[in-house]
Amino acid sequence: MEVPPPQVTTDGNKNLAPFMEPEMPNLKLSPKTQLSTFRKIAIGSWKTVGDPSVYGCLALNMDEALRYLEEYREVTGRRLTVTHMMGKAVAAALEKMPDANALLRFNRLYLRDEISIFFQVVMEDPKTGEIDLSGTVVHNADQKSLGQFIDVMESNVKQVRTGTDQKLEKSRNLFKKMPLMLVRWFLNTLSFLGYTLNLDLRWAGVPKDAFGSVAITNIGSLGLEEAYVPLAPYTRIPLFLAMGAIQEIPAVVDGNVQVIKQMKVFATFDHRILDGAHAAVMSKTLRQWFENPYEHFGPIEKPSQKA
């Protein structure tokens, strides 16, 4: 097969023509042409996501969110969780700040056309009994209602934990048999093929966009109050969020000391892609959604009764 020669863009950068087409087979992307000086310096400063990690913590007043959660469960019969709410709120934050929904290819920044949220799932290996970590992705999270989001995520999580996700089980079995010395090479190769070259690897059992835009893990469900999740280079995810346990704390509300329920969200992000300006907009959005849930998550309605 004849490979076309590199093309030179107007900014003087050489790009590999076969991989810069507007319609991508693995996921839809659009090149971001206008970059700030800092963004160019940041991209050029770090080679991998091993060193550009930035950490931040956001404390959320959960009183109204928990009231909404309990009412939603009672009225709809659906088991809404704080994790579901976080997924929807993060999707809204990415909608507000699309520059945060990005990845790097050939040292160039690309914006994703789809908002997808990856959730870490704790499971038990049915054969060994060992506690394991896996995950699932909710695609087009911004386009789903809260009810649809719950249904999709619960279905996905059930498949992961029961071992009925055939593609995932195929991958897990492959890693079980793979020598440890080959794991890093294999992960980096898949990442290069799927994200750098943007190839559709479904023929090899790898789902399209297997990791999504942002990763969320609920460490509070494990009894942990705080933790920062490391960036995983092969996922190309620039932002990992860890939700801590909800705690009762004293706080000043309208000039008075009250006991409120608070949850801290611990963020780790790739400084080559995100910075404080992105974090400020996203933090503001999360705070608005959790402190005013009835306004943002939507009205609570009873499910329609089928005749």
C-alpha positions as CSV (number, residue, x, y, z in Angstrom):
1,M,0.0,0.0,0.0
2,E,1.4,3.4,-1.0
3,V,1.6,5.9,1.9
4,P,1.0,9.5,1.0
5,P,3.9,11.9,1.9
6,P,3.6,14.2,4.9
7,Q,1.7,17.5,4.3
8,V,2.8,20.9,5.5
9,T,0.1,23.1,7.0
10,T,0.0,26.9,6.9
11,D,1.5,27.0,10.4
12,G,4.6,25.1,9.2
13,N,3.8,21.8,11.1
14,K,4.2,18.6,9.3
15,N,1.2,16.3,9.7
16,L,0.6,12.7,8.5
17,A,-2.1,13.1,5.9
18,P,-3.8,9.7,6.3
19,F,-4.6,10.4,9.9
20,M,-5.9,14.0,9.6
21,E,-9.1,13.3,7.7
22,P,-12.2,15.2,9.1
23,E,-14.2,12.0,9.5
24,M,-12.5,9.6,11.9
25,P,-13.4,5.9,12.1
26,N,-12.9,5.3,15.8
27,L,-14.4,8.5,17.2
28,K,-15.4,11.8,15.7
29,L,-12.9,14.7,16.2
30,S,-12.4,18.2,15.0
31,P,-8.9,19.8,15.1
32,K,-8.6,22.8,17.4
33,T,-6.7,25.4,15.3
34,Q,-6.6,28.3,17.7
35,L,-4.2,27.6,20.7
36,S,-3.0,29.9,23.4
37,T,0.7,30.4,23.9
38,F,0.5,28.5,27.2
39,R,-1.3,25.6,25.6
40,K,1.5,25.2,23.0
41,I,4.1,25.4,25.7
42,A,2.3,22.9,27.8
43,I,2.0,20.4,24.9
44,G,5.6,20.9,24.1
45,S,6.8,20.6,27.7
46,W,5.6,17.1,28.6
47,K,6.0,14.0,26.7
48,T,3.6,11.7,28.6
49,V,0.9,12.1,31.2
50,G,3.4,10.9,33.9
51,D,4.5,14.4,34.8
52,P,1.8,17.1,33.9
53,S,-0.7,16.0,36.6
54,V,-2.4,18.8,38.4
55,Y,-4.6,18.1,41.5
56,G,-7.6,20.0,42.9
57,C,-10.4,19.6,45.3
58,L,-14.0,20.8,45.2
59,A,-16.3,20.7,48.2
60,L,-20.0,20.4,47.4
61,N,-23.0,21.1,49.7
62,M,-25.1,18.0,49.2
63,D,-28.2,18.9,51.3
64,E,-30.4,19.8,48.3
65,A,-28.9,17.0,46.1
66,L,-29.7,14.3,48.7
67,R,-33.2,15.7,49.1
68,Y,-33.7,15.5,45.3
69,L,-32.2,12.0,45.3
70,E,-34.6,10.7,47.9
71,E,-37.7,12.3,46.3
72,Y,-36.6,11.0,42.9
73,R,-36.4,7.4,44.2
74,E,-39.7,7.7,46.0
75,V,-41.6,9.1,43.1
76,T,-40.1,7.2,40.2
77,G,-39.0,3.9,41.8
78,R,-35.6,4.2,40.1
79,R,-32.5,3.8,42.2
80,L,-30.8,7.2,41.6
81,T,-27.4,7.5,43.1
82,V,-24.9,10.3,43.6
83,T,-22.7,8.7,41.0
84,H,-25.5,9.0,38.4
85,M,-25.9,12.7,39.3
86,M,-22.2,13.3,39.1
87,G,-22.1,11.8,35.6
88,K,-24.9,14.1,34.3
89,A,-23.4,17.1,36.0
90,V,-19.9,16.4,34.5
91,A,-21.5,16.0,31.1
92,A,-23.1,19.5,31.5
93,A,-19.7,20.9,32.6
94,L,-18.1,19.6,29.5
95,E,-20.9,21.1,27.4
96,K,-20.1,24.4,29.1
97,M,-16.4,24.0,28.5
98,P,-15.9,22.0,25.3
99,D,-12.2,22.7,25.2
100,A,-11.9,20.3,28.2
101,N,-13.4,17.5,26.1
102,A,-10.2,16.9,24.2
103,L,-7.2,14.6,23.5
104,L,-3.7,14.8,22.0
105,R,-2.8,13.2,18.7
106,F,0.7,13.7,17.2
107,N,1.2,16.5,19.7
108,R,-1.9,18.4,18.4
109,L,-5.0,19.1,20.4
110,Y,-8.3,17.6,19.1
111,L,-11.8,18.3,20.4
112,R,-14.2,15.4,20.8
113,D,-17.6,15.6,19.1
114,E,-19.2,13.4,21.7
115,I,-19.4,13.6,25.5
116,S,-18.8,10.2,27.0
117,I,-18.3,9.4,30.7
118,F,-16.3,6.5,32.0
119,F,-17.2,5.0,35.4
120,Q,-15.0,2.7,37.4
121,V,-16.8,-0.4,38.5
122,V,-15.7,-2.5,41.5
123,M,-16.4,-6.2,40.9
124,E,-15.5,-9.7,42.2
125,D,-13.8,-12.2,40.0
126,P,-16.3,-15.1,39.9
127,K,-13.5,-17.7,39.7
128,T,-10.9,-16.4,42.1
129,G,-13.0,-14.2,44.4
130,E,-10.4,-11.5,44.0
131,I,-11.7,-7.9,44.1
132,D,-11.1,-6.3,40.7
133,L,-11.6,-3.0,39.0
134,S,-13.3,-2.6,35.6
135,G,-15.4,0.1,34.0
136,T,-18.1,1.1,31.6
137,V,-18.8,4.1,29.4
138,V,-22.0,6.1,29.0
139,H,-21.9,7.6,25.5
140,N,-23.6,10.9,24.5
141,A,-24.2,11.5,28.2
142,D,-25.2,15.1,27.6
143,Q,-28.1,14.0,25.4
144,K,-29.7,11.6,27.9
145,S,-32.3,12.5,30.4
146,L,-31.5,11.5,34.0
147,G,-33.8,8.5,33.7
148,Q,-32.2,7.4,30.5
149,F,-28.7,7.9,32.1
150,I,-29.7,5.7,35.0
151,D,-31.1,2.9,32.8
152,V,-28.0,2.8,30.5
153,M,-25.5,2.9,33.3
154,E,-27.3,0.3,35.4
155,S,-27.5,-2.1,32.4
156,N,-23.9,-1.6,31.6
157,V,-22.7,-2.1,35.3
158,K,-24.8,-5.3,35.5
159,Q,-23.1,-6.7,32.4
160,V,-19.7,-5.9,33.8
161,R,-20.4,-7.5,37.2
162,T,-22.1,-10.6,35.9
163,G,-19.5,-11.2,33.2
164,T,-22.0,-10.9,30.4
165,D,-20.2,-8.2,28.5
166,Q,-18.6,-10.4,26.0
167,K,-16.0,-7.9,24.7
168,L,-15.0,-6.9,28.2
169,E,-14.6,-10.5,29.3
170,K,-12.6,-11.3,26.2
171,S,-10.2,-8.4,27.1
172,R,-10.0,-9.5,30.8
173,N,-9.2,-13.1,29.9
174,L,-6.5,-11.9,27.5
175,F,-4.8,-9.8,30.3
176,K,-5.0,-12.8,32.7
177,K,-3.0,-14.9,30.3
178,M,-0.6,-12.1,29.2
179,P,2.9,-12.0,30.8
180,L,3.4,-9.0,33.0
181,M,6.3,-7.8,30.9
182,L,4.1,-7.4,27.9
183,V,1.2,-5.5,29.5
184,R,2.6,-2.0,29.2
185,W,3.6,-2.6,25.6
186,F,0.2,-4.0,24.8
187,L,-1.7,-1.1,26.4
188,N,0.5,1.5,24.7
189,T,0.1,-0.2,21.4
190,L,-3.7,-0.3,21.6
191,S,-3.7,3.4,22.7
192,F,-1.5,4.3,19.7
193,L,-3.7,2.5,17.2
194,G,-7.0,3.5,18.7
195,Y,-6.3,7.2,19.6
196,T,-3.1,8.4,17.9
197,L,-3.9,6.7,14.6
198,N,-7.7,6.8,15.4
199,L,-8.3,3.3,13.9
200,D,-11.6,1.4,14.4
201,L,-10.4,-1.7,16.4
202,R,-13.8,-3.4,16.8
203,W,-12.5,-6.2,14.6
204,A,-10.0,-7.0,17.4
205,G,-12.7,-6.9,20.1
206,V,-11.9,-3.3,21.2
207,P,-15.0,-1.2,21.5
208,K,-15.1,2.3,19.9
209,D,-13.9,5.0,22.3
210,A,-13.5,2.5,25.2
211,F,-12.6,5.1,27.8
212,G,-14.5,8.3,27.0
213,S,-13.9,12.0,27.9
214,V,-13.7,11.9,31.7
215,A,-13.3,9.1,34.3
216,I,-15.4,9.1,37.5
217,T,-14.8,6.8,40.5
218,N,-16.8,6.8,43.7
219,I,-14.3,6.2,46.4
220,G,-16.9,7.2,49.0
221,S,-18.7,3.9,48.4
222,L,-15.6,2.2,49.6
223,G,-15.6,4.3,52.8
224,L,-12.8,6.6,51.7
225,E,-13.0,10.3,52.4
226,E,-10.4,11.4,49.9
227,A,-8.0,10.2,47.2
228,Y,-6.5,11.4,44.0
229,V,-6.6,9.1,41.1
230,P,-3.5,8.9,38.9
231,L,-3.9,9.6,35.2
232,A,-3.7,6.4,33.0
233,P,-1.7,7.3,29.9
234,Y,-3.2,4.6,27.6
235,T,-6.8,5.9,28.2
236,R,-6.0,9.4,26.8
237,I,-8.5,10.7,29.5
238,P,-7.3,14.2,30.6
239,L,-9.5,14.3,33.7
240,F,-10.1,11.8,36.5
241,L,-12.6,12.6,39.3
242,A,-12.9,10.8,42.6
243,M,-16.0,11.3,44.7
244,G,-15.3,11.1,48.5
245,A,-17.7,10.0,51.2
246,I,-20.5,12.3,52.2
247,Q,-19.9,13.8,55.7
248,E,-21.7,16.0,58.1
249,I,-19.7,19.2,58.9
250,P,-20.3,22.6,60.5
251,A,-20.5,25.3,58.0
252,V,-21.5,29.0,57.8
253,V,-24.8,29.4,55.8
254,D,-26.3,32.9,55.5
255,G,-24.2,34.1,58.4
256,N,-25.3,31.2,60.7
257,V,-23.4,28.0,61.7
258,Q,-25.2,24.9,60.5
259,V,-24.5,21.3,60.1
260,I,-24.5,20.4,56.4
261,K,-23.8,17.3,54.4
262,Q,-20.7,17.8,52.3
263,M,-19.0,15.7,49.6
264,K,-15.5,16.5,48.3
265,V,-14.6,15.8,44.7
266,F,-10.9,15.2,44.0
267,A,-9.7,16.0,40.5
268,T,-6.5,14.9,38.7
269,F,-6.0,16.6,35.3
270,D,-3.5,16.7,32.4
271,H,-2.0,20.2,32.4
272,R,-1.2,19.8,28.7
273,I,-4.9,20.0,28.0
274,L,-6.6,21.6,31.0
275,D,-5.7,24.5,33.3
276,G,-7.3,26.6,36.0
277,A,-9.6,28.5,33.6
278,H,-11.2,25.2,32.5
279,A,-11.4,24.0,36.1
280,A,-13.1,27.2,37.2
281,V,-15.9,26.9,34.7
282,M,-16.4,23.2,35.4
283,S,-16.3,23.6,39.1
284,K,-18.9,26.4,38.9
285,T,-21.2,24.1,36.8
286,L,-20.9,21.2,39.2
287,R,-21.7,23.4,42.2
288,Q,-24.7,24.9,40.4
289,W,-26.1,21.4,39.6
290,F,-25.6,19.9,43.0
291,E,-26.8,22.9,45.0
292,N,-29.8,23.6,42.7
293,P,-30.7,20.1,41.6
294,Y,-34.4,20.8,40.9
295,E,-33.5,23.4,38.5
296,H,-30.8,21.5,36.6
297,F,-31.5,17.7,36.8
298,G,-35.1,18.2,35.7
299,P,-38.6,17.8,37.3
300,I,-39.4,14.6,39.1
301,E,-42.3,12.9,37.4
302,K,-44.0,9.5,38.0
303,P,-43.4,7.0,35.2
304,S,-46.3,6.7,32.8
305,Q,-48.6,3.7,33.5
306,K,-49.0,1.3,30.6
307,A,-52.6,0.1,30.0
